[in-house]
Amino acid sequence: MSGAAQILRKKNPPAKGRTPLAHLLHALNQPLTGLQCSLEVELAAPRAPDHYVRTIHESLTLIARMRLLVEAVRELTDEPPAADDVTPLALHTLLRAVAEDLHPVAEARQVAIEVRSDDSLVLQGSRRALWQQIFRFLESVLALTESGSVLRVAAEAVQGEGETARMSVTWKPGPAPEFSPFSKSELGLVITQAGWERRGAEWSRTRDGDFEVCLIRIPLGISMSS
């Protein structure tokens, strides 16, 4: 087995406390190291032609992983455009609108989306920006959800904290996607985390038996405009 193949077999979960950007940069170092080691080994001694072909295929796979990671880093570091349509927005309306837009994809994947939200939760922000944020979030989760299961979205006011909403997204993971744990959908969650934190929210992700749970505490009193 070549050095590139050994790198491809490794899976490093996100480290707790690491920022999304630091997590991506750390992840990028892995395929870069694998590619460098693989090429150095190939130069150490003559090899059979089929060995070089196998190494080239593995190296191209590493490069594909790096492209995904670089795109994610670029998305994280790009300055969001300034919003000019900041208004009060009902969170339950946004959640239901996104769930409706994702319905064809969910139906194709045989996944049901259930939304439960307090009608009283109101955010201050740009409808376009918040819709994009929630859509990217649920789209990424949907891609990771097991066929035939239910993706549950719930939002409620935090008891004793009238200016804070708590939104939870719960799903049963399906088979690991290509390039996991740095697939396009998994990187979408990392980017989503950064987006919520940039807007002043607190993000956590845990495992509860067979289910993954993302929990977001959203301050209602601040402008979520970008």
Backbone torsions as a table, in degrees:
resi	resn	phi	psi	omega
1	MET	NA	132.9	-177.8
2	SER	-77.1	167.5	177.3
3	GLY	-61.8	-36.7	178.6
4	ALA	-62.5	-42.7	-179.9
5	ALA	-63.6	-38.9	178.9
6	GLN	-64.1	-40.4	177.4
7	ILE	-63.0	-38.9	-178.1
8	LEU	-65.2	-25.1	-178.8
9	ARG	-79.2	-15.4	-176.4
10	LYS	-82.2	143.7	176.1
11	LYS	-133.7	115.7	179.9
12	ASN	-105.9	113.7	178.3
13	PRO	-69.6	157.7	178.3
14	PRO	-59.2	136.6	178.4
15	ALA	-80.9	134.7	179.5
16	LYS	-64.5	138.0	178.0
17	GLY	87.2	-9.5	179.9
18	ARG	-84.2	137.4	178.6
19	THR	-68.2	156.1	178.1
20	PRO	-55.2	-41.6	-179.8
21	LEU	-65.5	-44.4	178.3
22	ALA	-62.2	-37.2	178.2
23	HIS	-62.8	-43.6	-179.5
24	LEU	-68.0	-41.3	179.5
25	LEU	-65.1	-38.2	176.1
26	HIS	-64.3	-41.8	179.9
27	ALA	-65.0	-36.4	-179.3
28	LEU	-65.3	-30.1	-178.7
29	ASN	-65.6	-28.5	-176.4
30	GLN	-66.5	-55.4	178.3
31	PRO	-67.1	-30.0	176.0
32	LEU	-62.4	-44.7	178.6
33	THR	-64.2	-41.8	179.2
34	GLY	-62.0	-41.7	-179.9
35	LEU	-66.1	-44.0	179.5
36	GLN	-62.1	-47.4	-179.0
37	CYS	-62.3	-41.3	-179.0
38	SER	-62.3	-44.7	-178.9
39	LEU	-68.7	-36.2	177.9
40	GLU	-64.6	-39.0	178.3
41	VAL	-64.9	-40.5	-178.9
42	GLU	-63.9	-30.6	-179.5
43	LEU	-82.0	-10.5	-174.7
44	ALA	-72.7	-30.0	-177.4
45	ALA	-159.9	155.7	177.5
46	PRO	-60.7	144.4	-179.5
47	ARG	-128.2	162.8	175.0
48	ALA	-71.7	150.6	-178.5
49	PRO	-54.7	-40.8	-178.1
50	ASP	-65.7	-28.2	176.9
51	HIS	-67.5	-42.0	178.1
52	TYR	-64.2	-39.9	179.2
53	VAL	-61.8	-44.4	179.6
54	ARG	-63.0	-42.0	179.8
55	THR	-64.8	-39.0	178.7
56	ILE	-63.4	-43.4	178.7
57	HIS	-61.0	-43.9	-179.9
58	GLU	-66.4	-37.7	179.2
59	SER	-66.3	-38.9	177.4
60	LEU	-64.5	-34.5	176.1
61	THR	-65.8	-42.3	176.4
62	LEU	-61.4	-40.6	179.1
63	ILE	-64.6	-38.8	177.0
64	ALA	-61.6	-39.8	176.7
65	ARG	-63.4	-42.4	-179.3
66	MET	-64.6	-36.5	178.8
67	ARG	-62.1	-43.2	177.3
68	LEU	-60.4	-43.7	-178.4
69	LEU	-67.5	-41.3	178.9
70	VAL	-64.3	-40.2	176.8
71	GLU	-61.7	-39.1	178.7
72	ALA	-67.4	-41.4	177.3
73	VAL	-61.7	-43.5	178.8
74	ARG	-60.9	-41.5	-179.9
75	GLU	-65.1	-36.8	179.3
76	LEU	-69.5	-35.5	-173.5
77	THR	-91.1	-13.1	176.1
78	ASP	-66.2	136.7	176.4
79	GLU	-72.2	126.6	178.5
80	PRO	-68.0	145.7	179.7
81	PRO	-67.1	147.9	177.8
82	ALA	-68.7	137.3	-179.1
83	ALA	-93.6	142.2	179.1
84	ASP	-120.0	15.3	-177.5
85	ASP	-129.4	42.6	-178.8
86	VAL	-70.9	120.4	-179.0
87	THR	-145.1	164.7	172.0
88	PRO	-67.8	133.4	-176.7
89	LEU	-132.6	130.8	177.4
90	ALA	-76.4	122.7	-176.9
91	LEU	-62.8	-39.1	-178.1
92	HIS	-64.6	-31.9	178.0
93	THR	-67.3	-42.6	178.3
94	LEU	-64.2	-43.8	-178.3
95	LEU	-63.2	-42.7	-179.2
96	ARG	-69.9	-35.0	178.4
97	ALA	-65.1	-42.9	179.1
98	VAL	-66.5	-43.6	179.3
99	ALA	-59.8	-38.6	178.4
100	GLU	-66.5	-41.4	179.5
101	ASP	-65.9	-31.1	-179.6
102	LEU	-87.8	-3.0	-175.2
103	HIS	-56.2	-45.3	179.6
104	PRO	-59.8	-39.3	178.7
105	VAL	-67.8	-44.2	179.2
106	ALA	-61.7	-41.1	179.7
107	GLU	-63.6	-42.6	178.7
108	ALA	-63.1	-34.2	179.5
109	ARG	-88.1	-0.2	-178.3
110	GLN	58.0	45.0	177.4
111	VAL	-119.9	131.8	175.8
112	ALA	-92.3	137.7	176.3
113	ILE	-108.3	119.4	178.1
114	GLU	-110.2	127.5	-179.7
115	VAL	-118.8	128.1	175.5
116	ARG	-133.8	122.3	-174.7
117	SER	-150.6	142.8	173.2
118	ASP	-65.2	134.8	179.4
119	ASP	-70.2	-16.8	-172.7
120	SER	-85.4	-6.9	-175.3
121	LEU	-79.6	118.5	-176.8
122	VAL	-126.4	128.3	176.0
123	LEU	-104.3	151.9	171.8
124	GLN	-100.7	116.8	-178.4
125	GLY	179.4	-175.1	176.6
126	SER	-85.1	124.4	-179.2
127	ARG	-60.6	-42.3	-179.1
128	ARG	-61.4	-47.3	-177.1
129	ALA	-66.2	-42.8	-178.8
130	LEU	-70.0	-37.8	177.1
131	TRP	-61.7	-44.1	179.0
132	GLN	-62.6	-40.4	179.9
133	GLN	-63.1	-48.2	-178.9
134	ILE	-69.2	-38.8	179.6
135	PHE	-62.1	-46.6	-179.9
136	ARG	-61.2	-39.1	179.5
137	PHE	-61.5	-57.2	-175.2
138	LEU	-71.3	-32.2	176.4
139	GLU	-62.0	-43.0	179.4
140	SER	-65.3	-44.1	179.5
141	VAL	-63.8	-42.9	-179.2
142	LEU	-58.1	-40.2	179.6
143	ALA	-65.3	-22.2	-178.4
144	LEU	-97.9	-4.7	-174.1
145	THR	-84.3	139.6	-179.4
146	GLU	-66.1	136.5	177.0
147	SER	-59.3	137.9	179.4
148	GLY	86.3	2.9	-179.2
149	SER	-107.8	-171.4	-176.0
150	VAL	-121.5	132.7	172.7
151	LEU	-99.4	118.1	-175.1
152	ARG	-108.6	131.1	178.2
153	VAL	-122.4	126.4	-179.9
154	ALA	-135.6	141.6	177.3
155	ALA	-138.7	135.7	-178.9
156	GLU	-152.1	160.8	175.5
157	ALA	-74.6	142.5	177.4
158	VAL	-78.5	124.4	-179.1
159	GLN	-59.3	128.9	-179.9
160	GLY	82.7	-3.8	178.3
161	GLU	-130.4	79.1	-172.5
162	GLY	-61.3	-17.8	-178.3
163	GLU	-103.9	18.8	-178.7
164	THR	-130.6	132.7	174.2
165	ALA	-106.4	150.0	176.8
166	ARG	-120.6	118.7	178.9
167	MET	-113.7	129.3	177.9
168	SER	-120.5	141.5	176.0
169	VAL	-126.9	121.4	-174.3
170	THR	-123.1	132.8	179.4
171	TRP	-150.1	157.5	174.9
172	LYS	-97.4	116.1	-176.5
173	PRO	-63.7	141.2	173.3
174	GLY	-90.8	-164.0	177.7
175	PRO	-57.9	146.0	-179.6
176	ALA	-61.1	130.5	179.7
177	PRO	-74.5	169.1	177.6
178	GLU	-59.6	138.7	-179.9
179	PHE	71.5	11.0	177.6
180	SER	-57.0	141.9	7.1
181	PRO	-90.0	19.9	-179.9
182	PHE	-122.0	42.1	175.5
183	SER	-74.5	170.2	-179.1
184	LYS	-59.1	-42.6	-178.6
185	SER	-70.8	-38.8	178.5
186	GLU	-68.5	-37.4	175.1
187	LEU	-67.1	-31.1	175.1
188	GLY	-59.4	-36.3	177.1
189	LEU	-69.3	-37.6	177.3
190	VAL	-62.9	-43.4	178.6
191	ILE	-66.4	-38.5	177.0
192	THR	-62.0	-43.1	177.9
193	GLN	-56.8	-47.0	-179.8
194	ALA	-61.5	-38.9	179.6
195	GLY	-64.0	-43.9	177.8
196	TRP	-65.3	-42.8	-178.9
197	GLU	-66.2	-34.6	176.6
198	ARG	-63.7	-26.9	179.5
199	ARG	-90.8	8.1	175.0
200	GLY	92.1	5.7	-179.4
201	ALA	-87.8	161.8	175.3
202	GLU	-106.9	135.3	-173.7
203	TRP	-121.2	137.6	170.9
204	SER	-144.1	151.0	178.9
205	ARG	-136.0	126.5	-175.4
206	THR	-134.3	167.9	175.3
207	ARG	-110.1	130.4	178.6
208	ASP	-126.7	90.5	-176.1
209	GLY	65.9	-120.8	-180.0
210	ASP	-87.3	3.0	-172.2
211	PHE	-116.4	148.2	170.7
212	GLU	-98.9	142.6	-179.7
213	VAL	-133.5	123.6	169.7
214	CYS	-103.0	127.9	-179.7
215	LEU	-121.2	126.8	-177.0
216	ILE	-126.1	125.7	174.8
217	ARG	-100.1	115.8	-172.0
218	ILE	-112.0	118.7	174.0
219	PRO	-70.4	127.0	-176.0
220	LEU	-84.3	-18.7	-172.7
221	GLY	-85.9	-6.0	-177.6
222	ILE	-104.1	160.1	179.2
223	SER	-81.2	123.6	177.9
224	MET	-107.5	76.9	-165.4
225	SER	-104.6	-4.8	-176.9
226	SER	-131.3	NA	NA
